[in-house]
Amino acid sequence: MRSILFFVNSFGKGGAERVCVNLGEEYVKQGYNVCFITLFENSSYIESNTKFNICNLKLDEKMSKLELIDSIFRAKKNINSFVKKNYGSDGYALISAHLPLSHICASLSIVKKECLYVQHTSLLQENRHRIGYDLFYKFKNNVCVSEGLKREMKEKMGIKKLECIYNPIDLQRIYELRQNSIGDISKPYILVVGRLIQTKR
């Protein structure tokens, strides 16, 4: 059985995490051994009886960025032990990392060169340290979830190793959910898709 490995912050909170869970569930149905390395304990997107193989670093979200990076570095041995354990005879069919902290985690692992570093949000709009990110992503296998992100990384950060792959959509799940009642909508309302933060404007 071939394996698929995700590096992602958690199983809850945001859209990137939801995408990874959706992909993981589909890969399980296709017969893959689906593995996750997560940083935090939020697991609101998965059931307790999930078929995922999980290595959770159990980091404290209240720690500073530097403390989190240091904790990830200290967990390097456990990370690589988990990666080796699930490698199997056929290796990994796919390895991907999602969101900056998980990118750092993946970059410290033994599969850093095979990993796809998926960009879900604008690094520049979130006031990231541009020089550091330019260097970090320069030789990575970068995947952007929109043409806008790809253009930003190419034109403003000078990153050339880029591909654009849009997030998958579970149409069957959407068809099921649209049958649900959402209550009284006879009054004027505002529909918001995404979190109320600057980068989602």
C-alpha positions in Angstrom: 0.0 0.0 0.0 1.4 3.4 -1.0 1.2 6.3 1.5 0.3 9.9 1.3 1.8 12.5 3.7 0.4 15.8 4.8 2.2 18.4 6.9 -0.5 20.8 8.2 -1.0 23.0 11.3 -4.0 21.1 12.7 -7.3 19.5 11.9 -9.3 22.6 12.5 -9.5 26.4 12.3 -9.1 27.3 8.6 -9.6 26.5 4.9 -6.2 25.0 4.3 -6.8 22.4 7.1 -10.3 21.7 5.7 -8.8 21.1 2.2 -6.2 18.6 3.6 -8.9 16.7 5.5 -11.1 16.5 2.4 -8.2 15.3 0.3 -7.2 12.8 3.0 -10.6 11.3 3.3 -10.8 10.8 -0.5 -7.3 9.2 -0.6 -8.4 6.8 2.2 -11.4 5.8 0.0 -8.9 5.1 -2.8 -6.9 2.7 -0.6 -4.0 4.9 0.4 -2.3 4.9 3.8 -3.0 8.6 4.7 -0.6 10.2 7.2 -0.6 13.6 8.8 2.0 15.4 10.8 0.2 18.2 12.7 1.5 20.9 15.0 -1.5 21.7 17.2 -4.2 19.6 18.8 -7.3 21.2 17.2 -9.2 18.3 15.6 -12.7 19.7 14.9 -12.6 18.6 11.3 -12.1 14.9 11.9 -14.0 12.1 13.7 -12.6 10.2 16.7 -12.5 7.0 14.6 -10.6 8.6 11.7 -8.5 6.2 9.5 -5.7 8.7 9.3 -2.2 7.9 10.8 -1.4 10.9 12.8 1.8 12.3 14.4 0.7 15.4 16.5 3.5 17.5 17.9 1.1 19.0 20.5 2.6 22.5 20.3 1.1 25.4 22.2 -0.5 27.9 19.9 0.2 30.7 22.4 3.9 30.4 22.0 5.8 33.0 19.9 6.9 32.2 16.4 10.5 31.7 17.5 9.4 29.3 20.3 7.3 27.3 17.8 10.1 27.0 15.3 12.4 25.9 18.1 9.9 23.3 19.3 9.5 22.0 15.7 13.3 21.7 15.4 13.4 19.8 18.7 10.8 17.4 17.4 12.8 16.6 14.2 13.7 13.1 15.4 10.1 12.2 16.1 9.0 13.7 12.8 11.5 11.6 10.8 10.7 8.5 12.8 7.1 8.8 11.8 8.0 9.5 8.2 10.2 6.4 8.0 7.6 4.2 9.7 4.9 5.0 7.1 7.2 5.0 4.1 6.4 1.4 3.3 7.9 -0.7 0.4 6.3 1.5 -2.3 7.2 4.9 -0.7 5.0 8.0 -0.7 2.7 8.8 -3.7 2.4 12.4 -2.5 4.0 14.6 0.1 2.7 18.1 0.7 3.0 20.8 3.3 0.4 23.6 4.0 0.9 27.0 5.7 4.2 28.5 6.7 4.8 26.8 10.0 4.2 23.4 8.5 6.5 24.4 5.6 9.2 24.8 8.2 8.3 21.4 9.7 8.5 19.7 6.3 11.8 21.5 5.4 13.4 19.9 8.5 12.3 16.4 7.5 14.0 13.7 5.4 11.4 14.2 2.7 12.0 17.9 2.3 13.1 17.7 -1.3 10.1 15.5 -2.4 7.6 17.8 -0.7 5.2 20.2 -2.4 5.0 23.5 -0.4 1.4 24.7 -0.9 0.7 28.4 -0.6 -2.8 29.2 0.6 -2.4 32.8 1.4 -0.5 35.9 0.6 2.8 36.1 2.5 3.3 39.7 1.7 -0.2 40.9 2.8 0.4 39.2 6.1 3.6 41.3 6.6 5.9 38.3 6.5 9.6 39.0 6.5 10.2 39.2 2.7 13.9 38.5 2.5 13.6 35.4 4.7 10.7 34.0 2.8 12.4 34.7 -0.6 15.3 32.6 0.4 13.2 29.9 2.1 11.0 29.3 -0.9 13.5 29.9 -3.7 14.4 26.3 -4.4 11.2 24.6 -3.0 8.6 22.9 -5.1 5.9 25.6 -4.7 2.2 25.1 -5.5 -0.1 28.1 -5.3 -3.9 27.7 -5.0 -4.6 30.7 -7.2 -3.1 32.5 -10.2 -3.0 35.6 -8.0 -0.7 34.0 -5.5 1.5 32.5 -8.2 1.8 36.0 -9.8 2.7 37.6 -6.5 5.4 35.0 -5.7 6.9 35.3 -9.2 6.8 39.1 -9.7 7.3 40.4 -6.1 9.3 37.6 -4.5 11.3 36.4 -7.5 10.3 32.8 -7.0 10.4 30.8 -10.3 9.7 27.2 -9.2 5.9 27.6 -9.2 2.8 25.7 -10.2 -0.9 26.7 -9.8 -3.3 24.0 -8.6 -6.7 25.1 -7.4 -8.2 23.7 -4.2 -10.4 20.6 -4.9 -14.2 20.9 -4.4 -16.3 18.1 -3.1 -19.4 18.7 -5.2 -21.3 15.8 -3.8 -20.9 17.2 -0.3 -22.1 20.6 -1.5 -25.2 19.0 -3.1 -25.9 17.3 0.2 -25.5 20.4 2.3 -27.7 22.6 0.0 -30.7 20.5 1.1 -30.2 21.7 4.7 -32.4 24.5 6.0 -30.5 27.7 7.1 -33.5 29.2 8.9 -35.3 32.5 8.1 -33.7 34.4 5.3 -36.7 36.6 4.5 -34.8 39.7 5.9 -31.8 41.3 4.2 -28.6 39.6 5.1 -24.8 39.7 4.3 -23.1 36.6 3.1 -19.4 36.3 3.9 -17.2 33.5 2.6 -13.9 33.2 4.4 -12.6 34.7 7.7 -13.0 38.4 8.4 -9.3 39.2 8.0 -7.4 41.6 5.6 -6.0 38.9 3.4 -9.6 37.5 2.7 -10.9 40.9 1.5 
